[in-house]
Amino acid sequence: MKKIIELKNVSKVYTLFDNSKEQLLSLFNKEKYGKEFKALDGVNFEAFEGEVIGFIGTNGSGKSTLSNIISGVIPETYGEVNVNGEVSIIAVAAGLNNELTGRENIELKCLMLGFSKQQISNLEPEIIEFSELGTFIDQPVKNYSSGMKSRLGFAISVNVNPDILVIDEALSVGDKAFSEKSFKKMKEFKDEGKTIIFISHSLSQMKMFCDKVLWLEFGRVRLYGKADEVLNKYNNFLKKWKKLSKEEREKYRKDSINSNTPINIDEYIDKLEKRQFISKETSNKDIKEITVSKIVQIRRGKSEIYKDINDIINNKNKISSNPFKNEVYFVNKILKLNKRTFYRISRKKSLLNGDDIGWIDVKNLKTYDFIYVDSDMKYVRLTGENYIYDIPWGVKIQGRYIDLSEHEGELVKVVETWLLNNNVWLKVIYNDKPMWVNQAYVKDVD
């Protein structure tokens, strides 16, 4: 296969100025002003005839900068770029003059590409038909939507028949029908042996169309290889990336730039969590303990439970929550520690009963407010429906319960009334033991 694109150790450096004065001084003085920003850093990359290469990466990773260098729109600062063939770049509004009409933009862009007036006249009807702009073709481009601009740019680029087609997010706008038509045209190009660079945030489009994928991370090549392999790893990365806060992402970016090798995001997140737990600056003012009354259910079996506050701070003596998964627990204390919240869970409403489980991160719990209403001290009769439980909320997998179908009309004493979200639960004495029944399954004594 013929090599069409080859980049050797390519970097692109911009100088960022704090103000216009710094920028002006830099033109007339040898002294350096502003700060250097590396949009690309030592990129090595090659593509062969007929390949479709996808560029992926988070915002600011350098995808558009790299595509513009390959297209000749901007020069590289360092390194070597070899491109064999005519390149056409398609991006939303790329190369379009907003003051001109769509038709005038077709003529201008084709003239810039070296086409004669006769060739432009022959191409123009095909471009207009492909763009599906209709009468809008004679309207100024400044009145176009982003989807319409993308259509026009795509229609011009594919009809001038380039050797290399660079598509930068141009198919992320506009309607589905036009996108499908565009993909069909791109497939024709691929079958003709043309090389295509495809930049998109849509991993499904990448998977459907690309042979290989180049993953850029903060200006560097993180991975380059077969589409399925790279996309799977990138998708796993994105799941972790989305969990990071804005501050954590910025720290990851700085650490990545300062590192000689790519950072393993799983290990990175694990370190972040440990830092959140183990804070040398933790003091009494960072620890806030609040008394509450809630009911919770553990929803993640992979979470961890800590026996006491010191274990949380030092991240030790923890046990898996898996044996406790899906069961109902009382919460009687909330702990605020280093911007994290923990609940102290127990099998019984009071910690004095000695059934304390420990502290667990609130993000691993389903929480329900459990509000004390009154000490009723009254009698009610059972309707004979549903069950009576030794814990509120009616969970059969935990604790003891009794089928009430054969106990219709029995008299029970109510000692407390509680509100569990919007449901009223009564604490009653049944067979000399405290039990719980939903108010819907009792009736007042006549």
SVG drawing of the C-alpha trace seen along z (x, -y; Angstrom):
<svg xmlns="http://www.w3.org/2000/svg" viewBox="-67 -47 83 65">
<polyline fill="none" stroke="black" stroke-width="0.4" points="0.0,0.0 1.1,-3.5 2.0,-5.8 -0.1,-9.0 0.5,-10.8 3.6,-10.7 4.3,-12.8 7.6,-12.6 7.9,-14.2 5.4,-17.0 4.7,-19.7 2.6,-22.8 3.4,-25.6 1.4,-28.7 2.3,-31.7 -0.4,-32.9 -0.4,-36.5 -2.1,-38.0 -2.9,-41.2 -2.4,-43.1 0.6,-45.0 2.6,-41.8 1.7,-40.7 2.8,-44.1 6.1,-44.1 6.9,-40.6 7.0,-41.9 9.7,-44.4 11.8,-42.8 14.0,-39.8 12.8,-39.2 10.2,-36.5 6.7,-37.5 3.7,-35.3 3.5,-31.6 4.1,-28.7 1.3,-26.3 1.9,-23.0 -1.2,-22.0 0.7,-19.0 3.8,-17.4 6.0,-15.0 3.3,-13.3 4.2,-10.4 1.6,-9.2 1.2,-7.6 -1.7,-6.7 -1.9,-4.6 -3.9,-4.8 -7.6,-3.8 -7.5,-3.9 -10.1,-5.7 -8.4,-7.0 -10.4,-8.3 -9.1,-10.9 -10.5,-10.8 -9.7,-12.5 -11.4,-14.8 -11.8,-18.5 -8.4,-20.2 -6.5,-17.0 -5.2,-18.4 -7.5,-16.7 -8.4,-19.8 -4.9,-21.2 -3.5,-17.9 -6.1,-17.8 -5.3,-21.5 -1.6,-20.7 -2.3,-17.7 -4.6,-19.9 -2.0,-22.6 -4.2,-25.2 -1.6,-25.9 2.1,-25.1 3.8,-22.8 6.3,-24.4 8.6,-21.5 8.9,-18.1 8.3,-16.8 5.0,-16.5 4.8,-14.6 1.4,-14.6 1.1,-13.0 -2.0,-14.3 -4.6,-17.0 -6.3,-17.6 -9.8,-18.9 -10.9,-19.7 -14.6,-19.7 -15.5,-21.5 -18.5,-23.5 -18.1,-26.8 -14.4,-26.0 -13.3,-28.2 -16.7,-29.8 -17.2,-33.6 -20.2,-34.6 -20.9,-37.7 -21.1,-35.8 -24.0,-33.6 -23.7,-29.8 -23.3,-30.0 -20.6,-32.7 -18.8,-30.5 -18.8,-27.6 -17.2,-29.7 -14.7,-31.3 -13.5,-28.0 -13.2,-26.2 -11.2,-29.2 -8.9,-28.9 -8.4,-25.2 -7.3,-26.0 -10.5,-25.2 -11.3,-27.1 -14.6,-29.0 -15.8,-26.3 -15.0,-23.5 -16.8,-25.4 -19.8,-25.9 -19.9,-22.1 -19.5,-21.3 -21.8,-23.9 -25.2,-22.0 -23.8,-18.8 -22.6,-20.7 -25.9,-22.5 -27.9,-19.3 -25.8,-17.4 -26.1,-20.1 -29.9,-20.1 -29.9,-23.8 -32.5,-24.7 -33.2,-28.4 -31.0,-29.1 -28.0,-28.7 -28.5,-32.3 -28.8,-33.6 -25.7,-34.9 -24.0,-32.2 -24.3,-34.3 -28.0,-33.4 -27.3,-29.6 -27.6,-27.3 -24.6,-25.3 -26.1,-22.2 -26.6,-24.2 -23.0,-25.4 -21.8,-21.9 -23.9,-20.6 -22.4,-23.3 -18.8,-22.6 -19.2,-18.9 -20.9,-19.2 -18.0,-21.4 -15.3,-19.2 -16.5,-15.8 -17.3,-17.1 -13.9,-18.6 -12.6,-15.0 -9.6,-15.4 -7.1,-12.6 -7.4,-13.0 -10.6,-14.0 -10.4,-15.5 -13.8,-15.6 -13.7,-17.5 -17.0,-17.1 -18.9,-18.1 -21.3,-15.3 -22.2,-16.0 -24.7,-18.7 -27.6,-18.5 -30.2,-15.9 -29.8,-12.1 -30.7,-11.7 -27.9,-14.0 -25.4,-12.2 -26.4,-8.9 -25.9,-10.3 -22.6,-11.7 -21.4,-8.4 -22.4,-6.7 -20.3,-9.2 -17.4,-8.7 -17.6,-4.9 -17.4,-5.6 -14.2,-7.6 -12.8,-4.7 -13.6,-2.2 -11.8,-4.5 -8.7,-4.2 -8.8,-7.7 -7.6,-8.4 -10.0,-9.8 -9.3,-11.4 -12.5,-11.4 -12.8,-13.4 -15.9,-12.9 -17.1,-12.5 -19.5,-9.8 -17.8,-6.4 -20.6,-4.6 -19.8,-6.4 -16.1,-5.7 -16.7,-2.0 -18.9,-1.8 -16.6,-3.6 -12.9,-3.6 -10.2,-1.1 -7.8,-2.6 -8.1,-5.1 -5.6,-7.6 -6.2,-8.6 -4.8,-11.9 -4.4,-13.0 -3.4,-16.6 -1.4,-16.9 0.3,-13.5 -0.5,-10.1 -2.0,-7.9 -2.7,-4.9 -2.9,-4.2 -4.1,-0.9 -7.1,1.1 -10.4,-0.8 -12.2,1.8 -9.2,2.1 -8.6,-1.6 -12.3,-2.5 -12.9,0.0 -10.0,-1.3 -11.1,-4.9 -14.7,-4.2 -13.5,-2.7 -11.4,-5.8 -14.4,-8.1 -16.4,-6.3 -13.7,-7.1 -13.1,-10.6 -16.7,-11.6 -16.6,-10.8 -13.8,-13.4 -14.6,-16.9 -13.4,-19.9 -10.5,-20.4 -9.6,-16.7 -9.6,-16.8 -7.3,-19.8 -5.0,-18.0 -5.0,-14.9 -4.2,-17.1 -1.2,-18.7 0.0,-15.4 -0.3,-13.8 1.7,-16.7 4.4,-16.4 4.6,-12.6 6.7,-10.8 4.3,-7.9 0.4,-7.8 -1.3,-7.7 -3.5,-4.7 -6.7,-6.4 -7.9,-3.6 -4.8,-3.9 -5.1,-7.7 -8.7,-7.7 -7.7,-5.2 -4.9,-7.6 -7.4,-10.5 -9.8,-8.6 -7.0,-7.8 -6.0,-11.4 -9.5,-12.3 -9.5,-9.8 -5.9,-10.4 -5.6,-14.2 -2.8,-15.3 -4.6,-18.6 -7.7,-16.8 -8.6,-18.4 -11.6,-18.4 -13.2,-21.3 -13.1,-19.0 -15.2,-16.4 -18.8,-17.1 -21.1,-14.5 -24.9,-15.0 -27.6,-12.9 -30.4,-11.9 -33.1,-9.3 -33.1,-7.7 -33.5,-4.3 -31.2,-3.1 -30.6,-0.2 -27.1,0.7 -27.2,0.7 -23.6,1.4 -22.0,4.6 -18.5,3.4 -18.5,0.5 -16.7,0.5 -17.7,0.2 -15.5,-1.3 -15.8,-0.5 -15.0,-4.0 -14.0,-7.5 -10.2,-6.9 -10.5,-4.0 -12.1,-6.3 -9.3,-8.9 -6.5,-6.3 -8.4,-4.2 -7.9,-0.9 -9.9,1.9 -12.6,1.7 -14.9,4.6 -16.9,5.2 -20.5,4.2 -21.5,7.2 -22.8,9.4 -25.1,6.5 -26.3,5.7 -30.1,4.9 -30.9,5.2 -32.5,2.3 -30.6,0.4 -31.2,-2.4 -29.1,-5.6 -28.5,-7.5 -25.4,-9.5 -24.0,-11.5 -20.3,-12.2 -19.0,-15.1 -15.3,-14.5 -13.2,-16.2 -16.2,-17.0 -17.4,-13.4 -20.5,-12.2 -20.7,-8.9 -23.7,-7.3 -23.4,-5.2 -25.7,-2.2 -27.2,0.2 -29.7,3.1 -31.6,1.4 -32.8,-2.2 -30.6,-2.8 -26.9,-2.3 -27.3,-1.2 -28.6,2.1 -25.1,3.1 -26.2,3.9 -23.9,1.2 -22.5,2.1 -20.3,-0.8 -19.7,-3.9 -20.5,-3.8 -20.2,-6.4 -23.7,-7.9 -23.2,-7.6 -23.6,-3.8 -27.0,-4.0 -30.6,-4.5 -31.8,-6.8 -35.3,-7.3 -36.3,-9.8 -37.6,-8.1 -39.5,-10.7 -40.9,-10.2 -44.5,-11.4 -46.0,-10.5 -46.2,-8.1 -49.8,-7.1 -50.6,-4.6 -53.8,-3.4 -55.2,-0.1 -56.0,0.9 -57.3,4.0 -55.4,5.9 -57.3,6.1 -55.8,9.5 -53.9,8.2 -50.2,8.1 -47.5,8.8 -46.2,7.6 -42.4,7.2 -39.8,6.8 -38.3,3.9 -40.2,1.1 -40.4,1.0 -41.4,4.6 -38.3,6.4 -38.8,10.2 -35.2,11.1 -34.1,9.6 -35.5,10.1 -38.8,11.8 -42.3,11.4 -45.7,12.9 -48.5,13.4 -51.6,11.7 -54.1,13.5 -55.2,15.6 -55.1,12.8 -58.0,10.6 -59.6,8.5 -56.8,9.1 -56.2,6.2 -52.7,4.8 -51.3,1.9 -49.6,-1.0 -46.7,-2.6 -45.2,-4.9 -46.1,-6.3 -43.4,-7.0 -43.3,-8.5 -41.1,-6.6 -41.1,-9.0 -44.9,-9.1 -45.8,-5.9 -47.1,-5.7 -45.7,-2.9 -46.9,-1.9 -44.7,-0.3 -47.0,2.1 -46.7,4.8 -47.5,8.1 -47.1,11.3 -45.2,9.2 -42.6,8.1 -42.2,4.8 -43.2,5.2 -44.0,2.9 -47.1,2.7 -48.1,0.3 -51.1,-1.9 -52.9,-0.8 -53.4,2.7 -55.0,1.7 -58.3,0.0 -59.3,-2.0 -61.1,-0.3 -64.9,-1.1"/>
</svg>
